[in-house]
Every structure is written in structure tokens, then in C-alpha cells.
Amino acid sequence: MDALDKIMDALFTPYRERVPDVGKIIRAMQSAGMIEKESDIENDHVAFRTLGVPNLGIASFEKIFLYYGYTKEDPYFFAKKKLNAYWYSPPSPNYPRIFISELRVGDLSADSQQLIHKFTAPITSDPVDKMDLDKPDQVGTFFHQPLWDLPTFAEYEALAAESEYAAWVIYNRYYLNHYTISVHQLADFSTLEKFNAFLESIGVVLNSAGGTIKVSPDGLLRQSSSVAKLFMAQFSCGTVHEIPGSYVEFAERLPLPEFRDLPKEKLTRAHRREGFEAGNADKIFESTFREQTQKEK
């Protein structure tokens, strides 16, 4: 296993344990004959959430993946949610794309800014710069180590009232937000309509924000996602409350117009729609928002 494989494994193992839908979906896919083993699934992309403050955010976090050969691609801006984002193409097609978003903390109210800075102000240098990026074990540990103290439940709720994204990051930190199953690779379930019907048949609750299937204007990138699983979170005040964790996304990338007549077995990643779509991503973010997660109860 090379270094980048080790890093991906360090990300995915705790995520799988914390998000019951992951194992549930994989086992059901095996039972339905879609895949023989988990590694048959093509991971379209993984996503992370960060805070746009000094020494953190995209400028810090992206260093890890740039070091391992990823290429920074298109920027995205989400005005209503006060977010910036970039996606990163992998060094080879067997690795997932990376999507990193960042809260525009300076666009929040003074109270929310003050609350976030209470947690992040002690971070006076970039924590990524302190790592030996040649040691994948260090990098893997970094994704799960606490960079700031846990909030009280009142602080969490105060942030959530203005930005549910902010509240998610303050508690979950750099935890893997989601990974993505490429449904176009599945023989008999290669459209989101078929795959979503399969998911609902096994009891997976889907994010309905903007419609169950989010479609790019060119019609070539189609995405859906599960609703984030709720888990019992312990806050610094000692109380325990149910809050949203991570979720699973599903992507269907259609062939580009010039390749649509190619037989499916000859289609590669290079022949399909690349990148992301801000309109789709805007609604996928809501997989952790209360309007969606309350459906899990």
C-alpha cells in the first residue's frame, strides 16, 4: 500500500464506522449482485469542510493533497451559505477527486465570528506545516485530531442558528464529510433513478433539497445523497445531544456529447463530464441541515 492509499484508508475506516449507511449500502449492493467486493466501487470524490480563518481553511488543508500530486481546479462560491470551495483532480484515475469547502467566517455576524475565533484563535501557526507529509500515519492522524476545544451545546446552537455548516465544523472538525459512489459504473443500476429506488428500498433516507436528484445545467452531472446520520454528541458542558454527522453521496457522470455513442465498456473517466456544479453542491450541503436530518427521526 503506497502513502496515498494509506491516507485514504485512514480517512475512510473511521468514517465507515461512524456512518452506518456506508456498510448497509455496501452489503446491499453485494447482495443485489452489483459488486462482489467493496473495492469494486469507484469513489467519485470525497469532501471536507473547513473554516476560513488564519492558519486554517482551504489554504492550509489543500497542502496535504497538493503534496500528494493532486491538481487544484475550479473555484466555487456559495453566496447564501457564505462558502468558498475548490475541487482537486487526482494524480491518477484510481483515486477520488477532492472537494474542499470553506466557511467565509468574515461574512458572518459579529457574534458568530467572535464565537468561532474563540476556538480558533489559539491556533497561531498552520498545523499542516508541523507535519512530515512523507509520513502517511501522521497525515491520517491529523484528520481526526482535535485542533480546537469542543463547544458547549449553547455555543453549537448559537452557531447553527446562523450557519448550520459552521456548527457542523465546530463539532466535527476535519472529519470526512462524505464519500461518493459512482453509479454510472454499475451494470444494472447505472442511473440515479434506479439506484435511488434501490436505496429507498433498503431504508436509506435521501436528501430532497432541490429535488432528490440534483442536475447540472448541461444535464451531464447528476447527484443525490443520503441524509446525514444523527449521533449522540457529548459537549464540553457535559450534556449529550443528537446532532448530524456524515453522509454518503451518489454521482452519475454522463458521457460528453462527443463520446455519447461510445459503447459503455469503452468509456473512461476522460470521456465523462468532469468537475462539479455549484447549484448541485449547494443542495448537497443540506444533507446535514435540520430540514433534512429531522426526516431520520
ZIMO-V881175 format. One line per field, one symbol per residue. ss: DSSP state (~ for helix, > for strand, _ for the rest). phi: phi as a letter, one per 40 degrees, with the letter a starting at -180 (. if undefined). A space follows every 10 residues. Layout:
ss=???
phi=???
This chain:
ss=__~~~~~~~~ ~~~~~~~~_~ ~~~~~~~~~~ ~______~~~ __>>>>>>>> >_____~~~~ ~~~~~~~___ >>>>>>>>__ __>>>>>>>_ ______>>>> >>>_~~~__~ ~~~~~~~~~~ ______~~~~ _____~~~~~ ~~________ __~~~~~~~~ ~~_~~~~~~~ ~~_____>>> >>~~~_____ _~~~~~~~~~ ~____>____ ___>>_____ >>>>>>___> >>>>_____> >>>>__>>>> >>>_>_~~~_ ___~~~__~~ ~>_____~~~ ~~~~~~~~_~ ~~~~~~_
phi=.ccccccccc ccdccdccbd cccdcccccc ccgcbcadcc ccccabbbbb bcbdgbgddc ccdcccccgc bcbccbbbcc cfbbabbbcc caccbccbbb baccdccccd cccccccdcc dcccaccccc ccccbdcccc cdcbcccacc cccccdcccc cbaccccccd ccfcddcabb ccccccdbbc bcdccccccc cbgccbcbcg gcbcbcdcgb bbbaaccdcc bcbccccgcb bcbcbbabbb bbbcccdcbc ccddcccbdc cbdbgbadcc cdccdccbcd dcccccc
